[in-house]
Amino acid sequence: MLSKVSTVGFDGILTREVIIETQITKGLPSFSIVGLPDKTVSESRSRIKGALNSAGISIPAKSITVNLSPADIPKEGSHFDLAIAISLLIAMDILKQNLFDDYIIMGELSLSGMITSIKGVLGASIYANDQNKDLICPHDNDMEAALGNARSILATKSLSDIINKFTNRDLENILEPLDYMSYREKIHQLAQESKNTEYNEISHVIGQENAKRALEISASGGHNMLMIGSPGSGKSMLASCLPSILPPLSEKETIETTLIYNVATKDYKKLIFNRPFIAPHHTSSAPAIVGGGPNATAGAITMAHNGVLFMDEFPEFRRDVLESLRQPLETGTTTIARAKQTNSYPARFQLIGAMNPCRCGDLKNNNPSCNPKVCNHKYMNKISGPLMDRMDIILEISALTSSELELSTKNNNHGESSSVIAKRVQKARNIQEQRYKDLNVNCYVNAHAPSNILHEICNLDEDTQKFLKQASEKFKLTARSYFRTLKVSRTIADLAESQFVQKHHVAEALAYRLRNY
């Protein structure tokens, strides 16, 4: 007898359906799995035998062949166990084929017959919803399954529960579909409890009001930002405060971000409600940042999708690592091509860089050992012009003097709290979202607005246009710099709740692009 059930495989973070066919024929006793299974999938034979034995079922002493179709795509992961076991039970005529035609099935089996948690349940649930199918998954993955909104979800603890359910033996309601309303309430409660509680409070930063203002603009419009300042001026601390003033993820962004973590990390049961803040070390390789390796896995820029990528000691990163950021910053995606496969990953992140003005960090303190031509120029030149051009805000930060620190500490006046600034950021973001919705443009923040609509949404008067033109010619702004200046200007105007971009908005935006180094 030939049986067929559906499960899924993963190509990067894309979900693809896999059909599992099982055939039992006369012949020498054997149990083979074909269709490019990896070591984990091949080992499922032993787990399935143990699980069935624990349920009081013996595998027939015949030739058993399991085919994973399409056969030319590599299959990896332990989540195929449950689907193979059910396909085998159908082929043994213990379960009925027609009962499983509308199910996507996934789960890892233990030798005791228990079904343990796995990666990728959110992606499978979303796929099941798209295909108008139901889902069978481990009970420990119930939250991700509910978030994906499959048509109906059976979150099961053991193989015996499934056998009892589909042989009409669940007299005590052993296995019932998830109650969506209760899970929606749980997810909403988790989202409320996790609101930006894990990030630094911006009022803890002493002084640096100009930097805080720039950070607010950056957060409001999703703009990339580079902070340049001497050691101890507060660059890293300011960057770590950025997530505390960013809006929480929308439901769509929560699903996107959780899906990435659900497939690409070990922390695959965690639901992501706050924007990710990824801070790789400056010794990280290009595959670690952009993605790569033999299986073309995701890198830090994908982990920072819908969030922040903070690169401290910016020029200390390898040149090829920095240059590899240029394409994702423009497109919001990254494509990793390897001999075996090519994967595309989302990478719409906000880049925040921090660096010293020179290698020794003492450029402006008249240090006799600091030669600007060697220490500063050589250090700054490690960042290419095209990459620097992609920075919307370049901010020069000065270290506070001892008297300023003493006065600020004595007065206990550290400025506004993160929650106060976050409200203004949220209001500016709401303005942007409504604007682009009205224009039928697929973006949510000014940083991602297409260049062809900038003059329309900025609506500059004649005097402001003349000012911007003169500034562009004087400072020799590239086309990219010109448009990015307009985007920052639009964000500054949104923070001021101004319908039009005015001259002083453009002047402030220009001040953030020009640097003294």
C-alpha positions, 0 to 999 in steps of 0.5 A: 500500500502507498500512503502520502502525507504533507509536511514542509521543508525550509529553504533559508526562511522560505517554507516549501511543501514536502510530500512524504510517500511510504510504500510497504512491499514484500522483500527482505526486512528494510527501512530506507529513506530516500530524497536527499535526507541529511543525517538527522532525517536518516536517523529518524528511522530509529526514533520512529521504531522506538516511538511505535514500539512504545505505542505497542505497534511493531513495524512489519518485517517487510521492505519499507521505502519512504520517499521525500518529494521533491527528491532533488531538494536536500531535506534536513531537520528532525521535524520530519519524524512525525510525518514519516511515522503517520505515513507509515501508520497509514501504509500499515492500515492503522490510520486512514489516508483521507483523514490526513489529506488536509494536514501539514504535519511536523514534529520530532519523536522521542523513543518514548513516543512523546513529540518534542518541540522543533524549529519552523512551526511558525513558517509551517502555520503560515504556509498551512494558512496560505494553502487553506490546510490544517496543522499538526505540531508539537504541543510545546510550539503552540504559541508560534502555531497560533501566531501563524493562524493556520486554519485549525491546529492540533498541538499534540504531546504524543504519538498515542494521542494522534492514534487515539484521535484518528481511530475514534478513541479520544473518548476524553477529548485527548486532542482538540484544536487550539482555542484561537481566542485564548491564544490571541489574548496570551500573545497580546498580554506577552506583547504588552509585558515585553514593551521595551523593558529590556533596553537602556533608559535614555535619561540615564545619559548625562548631557549630550542633548544634541545627540539625543535630538539626532537619535530621536530623528533617526528613530522617527524616520528609520535613518542610518546614523554614524556617531563620531567622538572621542572615547568615553563620550557616550556613543555606545550608551546612546546607541543602546538607548535607541530601541527604548524609543522605537515603536514596538513591532506591528503584528505583521513585523512581529510575524516576520521577525519571529519567523526569522528567529524561529527558523534561523536560531536556537531560540526558536520558541521565543516570540519577538515583540520588540525591535531586535538590537544586534551588536556584532563584535568588530572581528566578525567575518563577512558570513557572520554579518551578511550570511553564508557558510556551506548552507547559506545561513542568515547573518547578523543583518537578517537577525536585525531585520525590522530593528537595529544593527549597531556596529561599534568601532566601525572602521575596525570591521574588515573592509569587505565586511563594511562594503558588503553592507552597501547592497542590503542598505539599499534593497532591504534584502541580501542574497547568499549564493553558494555552490549547493544553494542560493538563499535570499533573506530580508534585511531591512535594518537601521544601521547605527555606527560608532567610531573614534575620530582617529585611531588613538581617539585623541585627535582634538586634545592636541596630543603631540603623538597624534598625527592627523595625516596618519592617525585620522585620515588613514583611519577615516579612509577605512570607510569608503565614500559610497558607504559613508554616503548611505549614512543619513545622519553623521553626528560629531559627539564631544566628551563632557568636561568634568565640570559639566558632569559635576553640574549635571549630577548635582542638578540630577537633570538628565533630560526627558525619559525614553517613554516621553521621546517614544511618544513623539517618535510614535506620532511621527511614525503614524504620520508617515505610515498614513502618508504612504498609505494614502499614496499607495507606496509600500513603505512605512518610514521616510528612510525607505521612501522612493526618490521619485515622490520626495519632492511631492511629499516635501513640498518645498517652497521656492526659497527652500528649494533655492537654499537646498540647491545652493547647499548641494552645489557648495558641499558637492552633495551626490544624488544619494546625499541630496535625496537622503537630506530630503528624507531627513528633512521630511522626518524633522518636519513630521516631528514638528507636525508640519505639513511642509518641509521648511528652510530650517528643517533642511538646514538641520538635516544638512548639518547632520550630513556635514562633518569636520573630520 
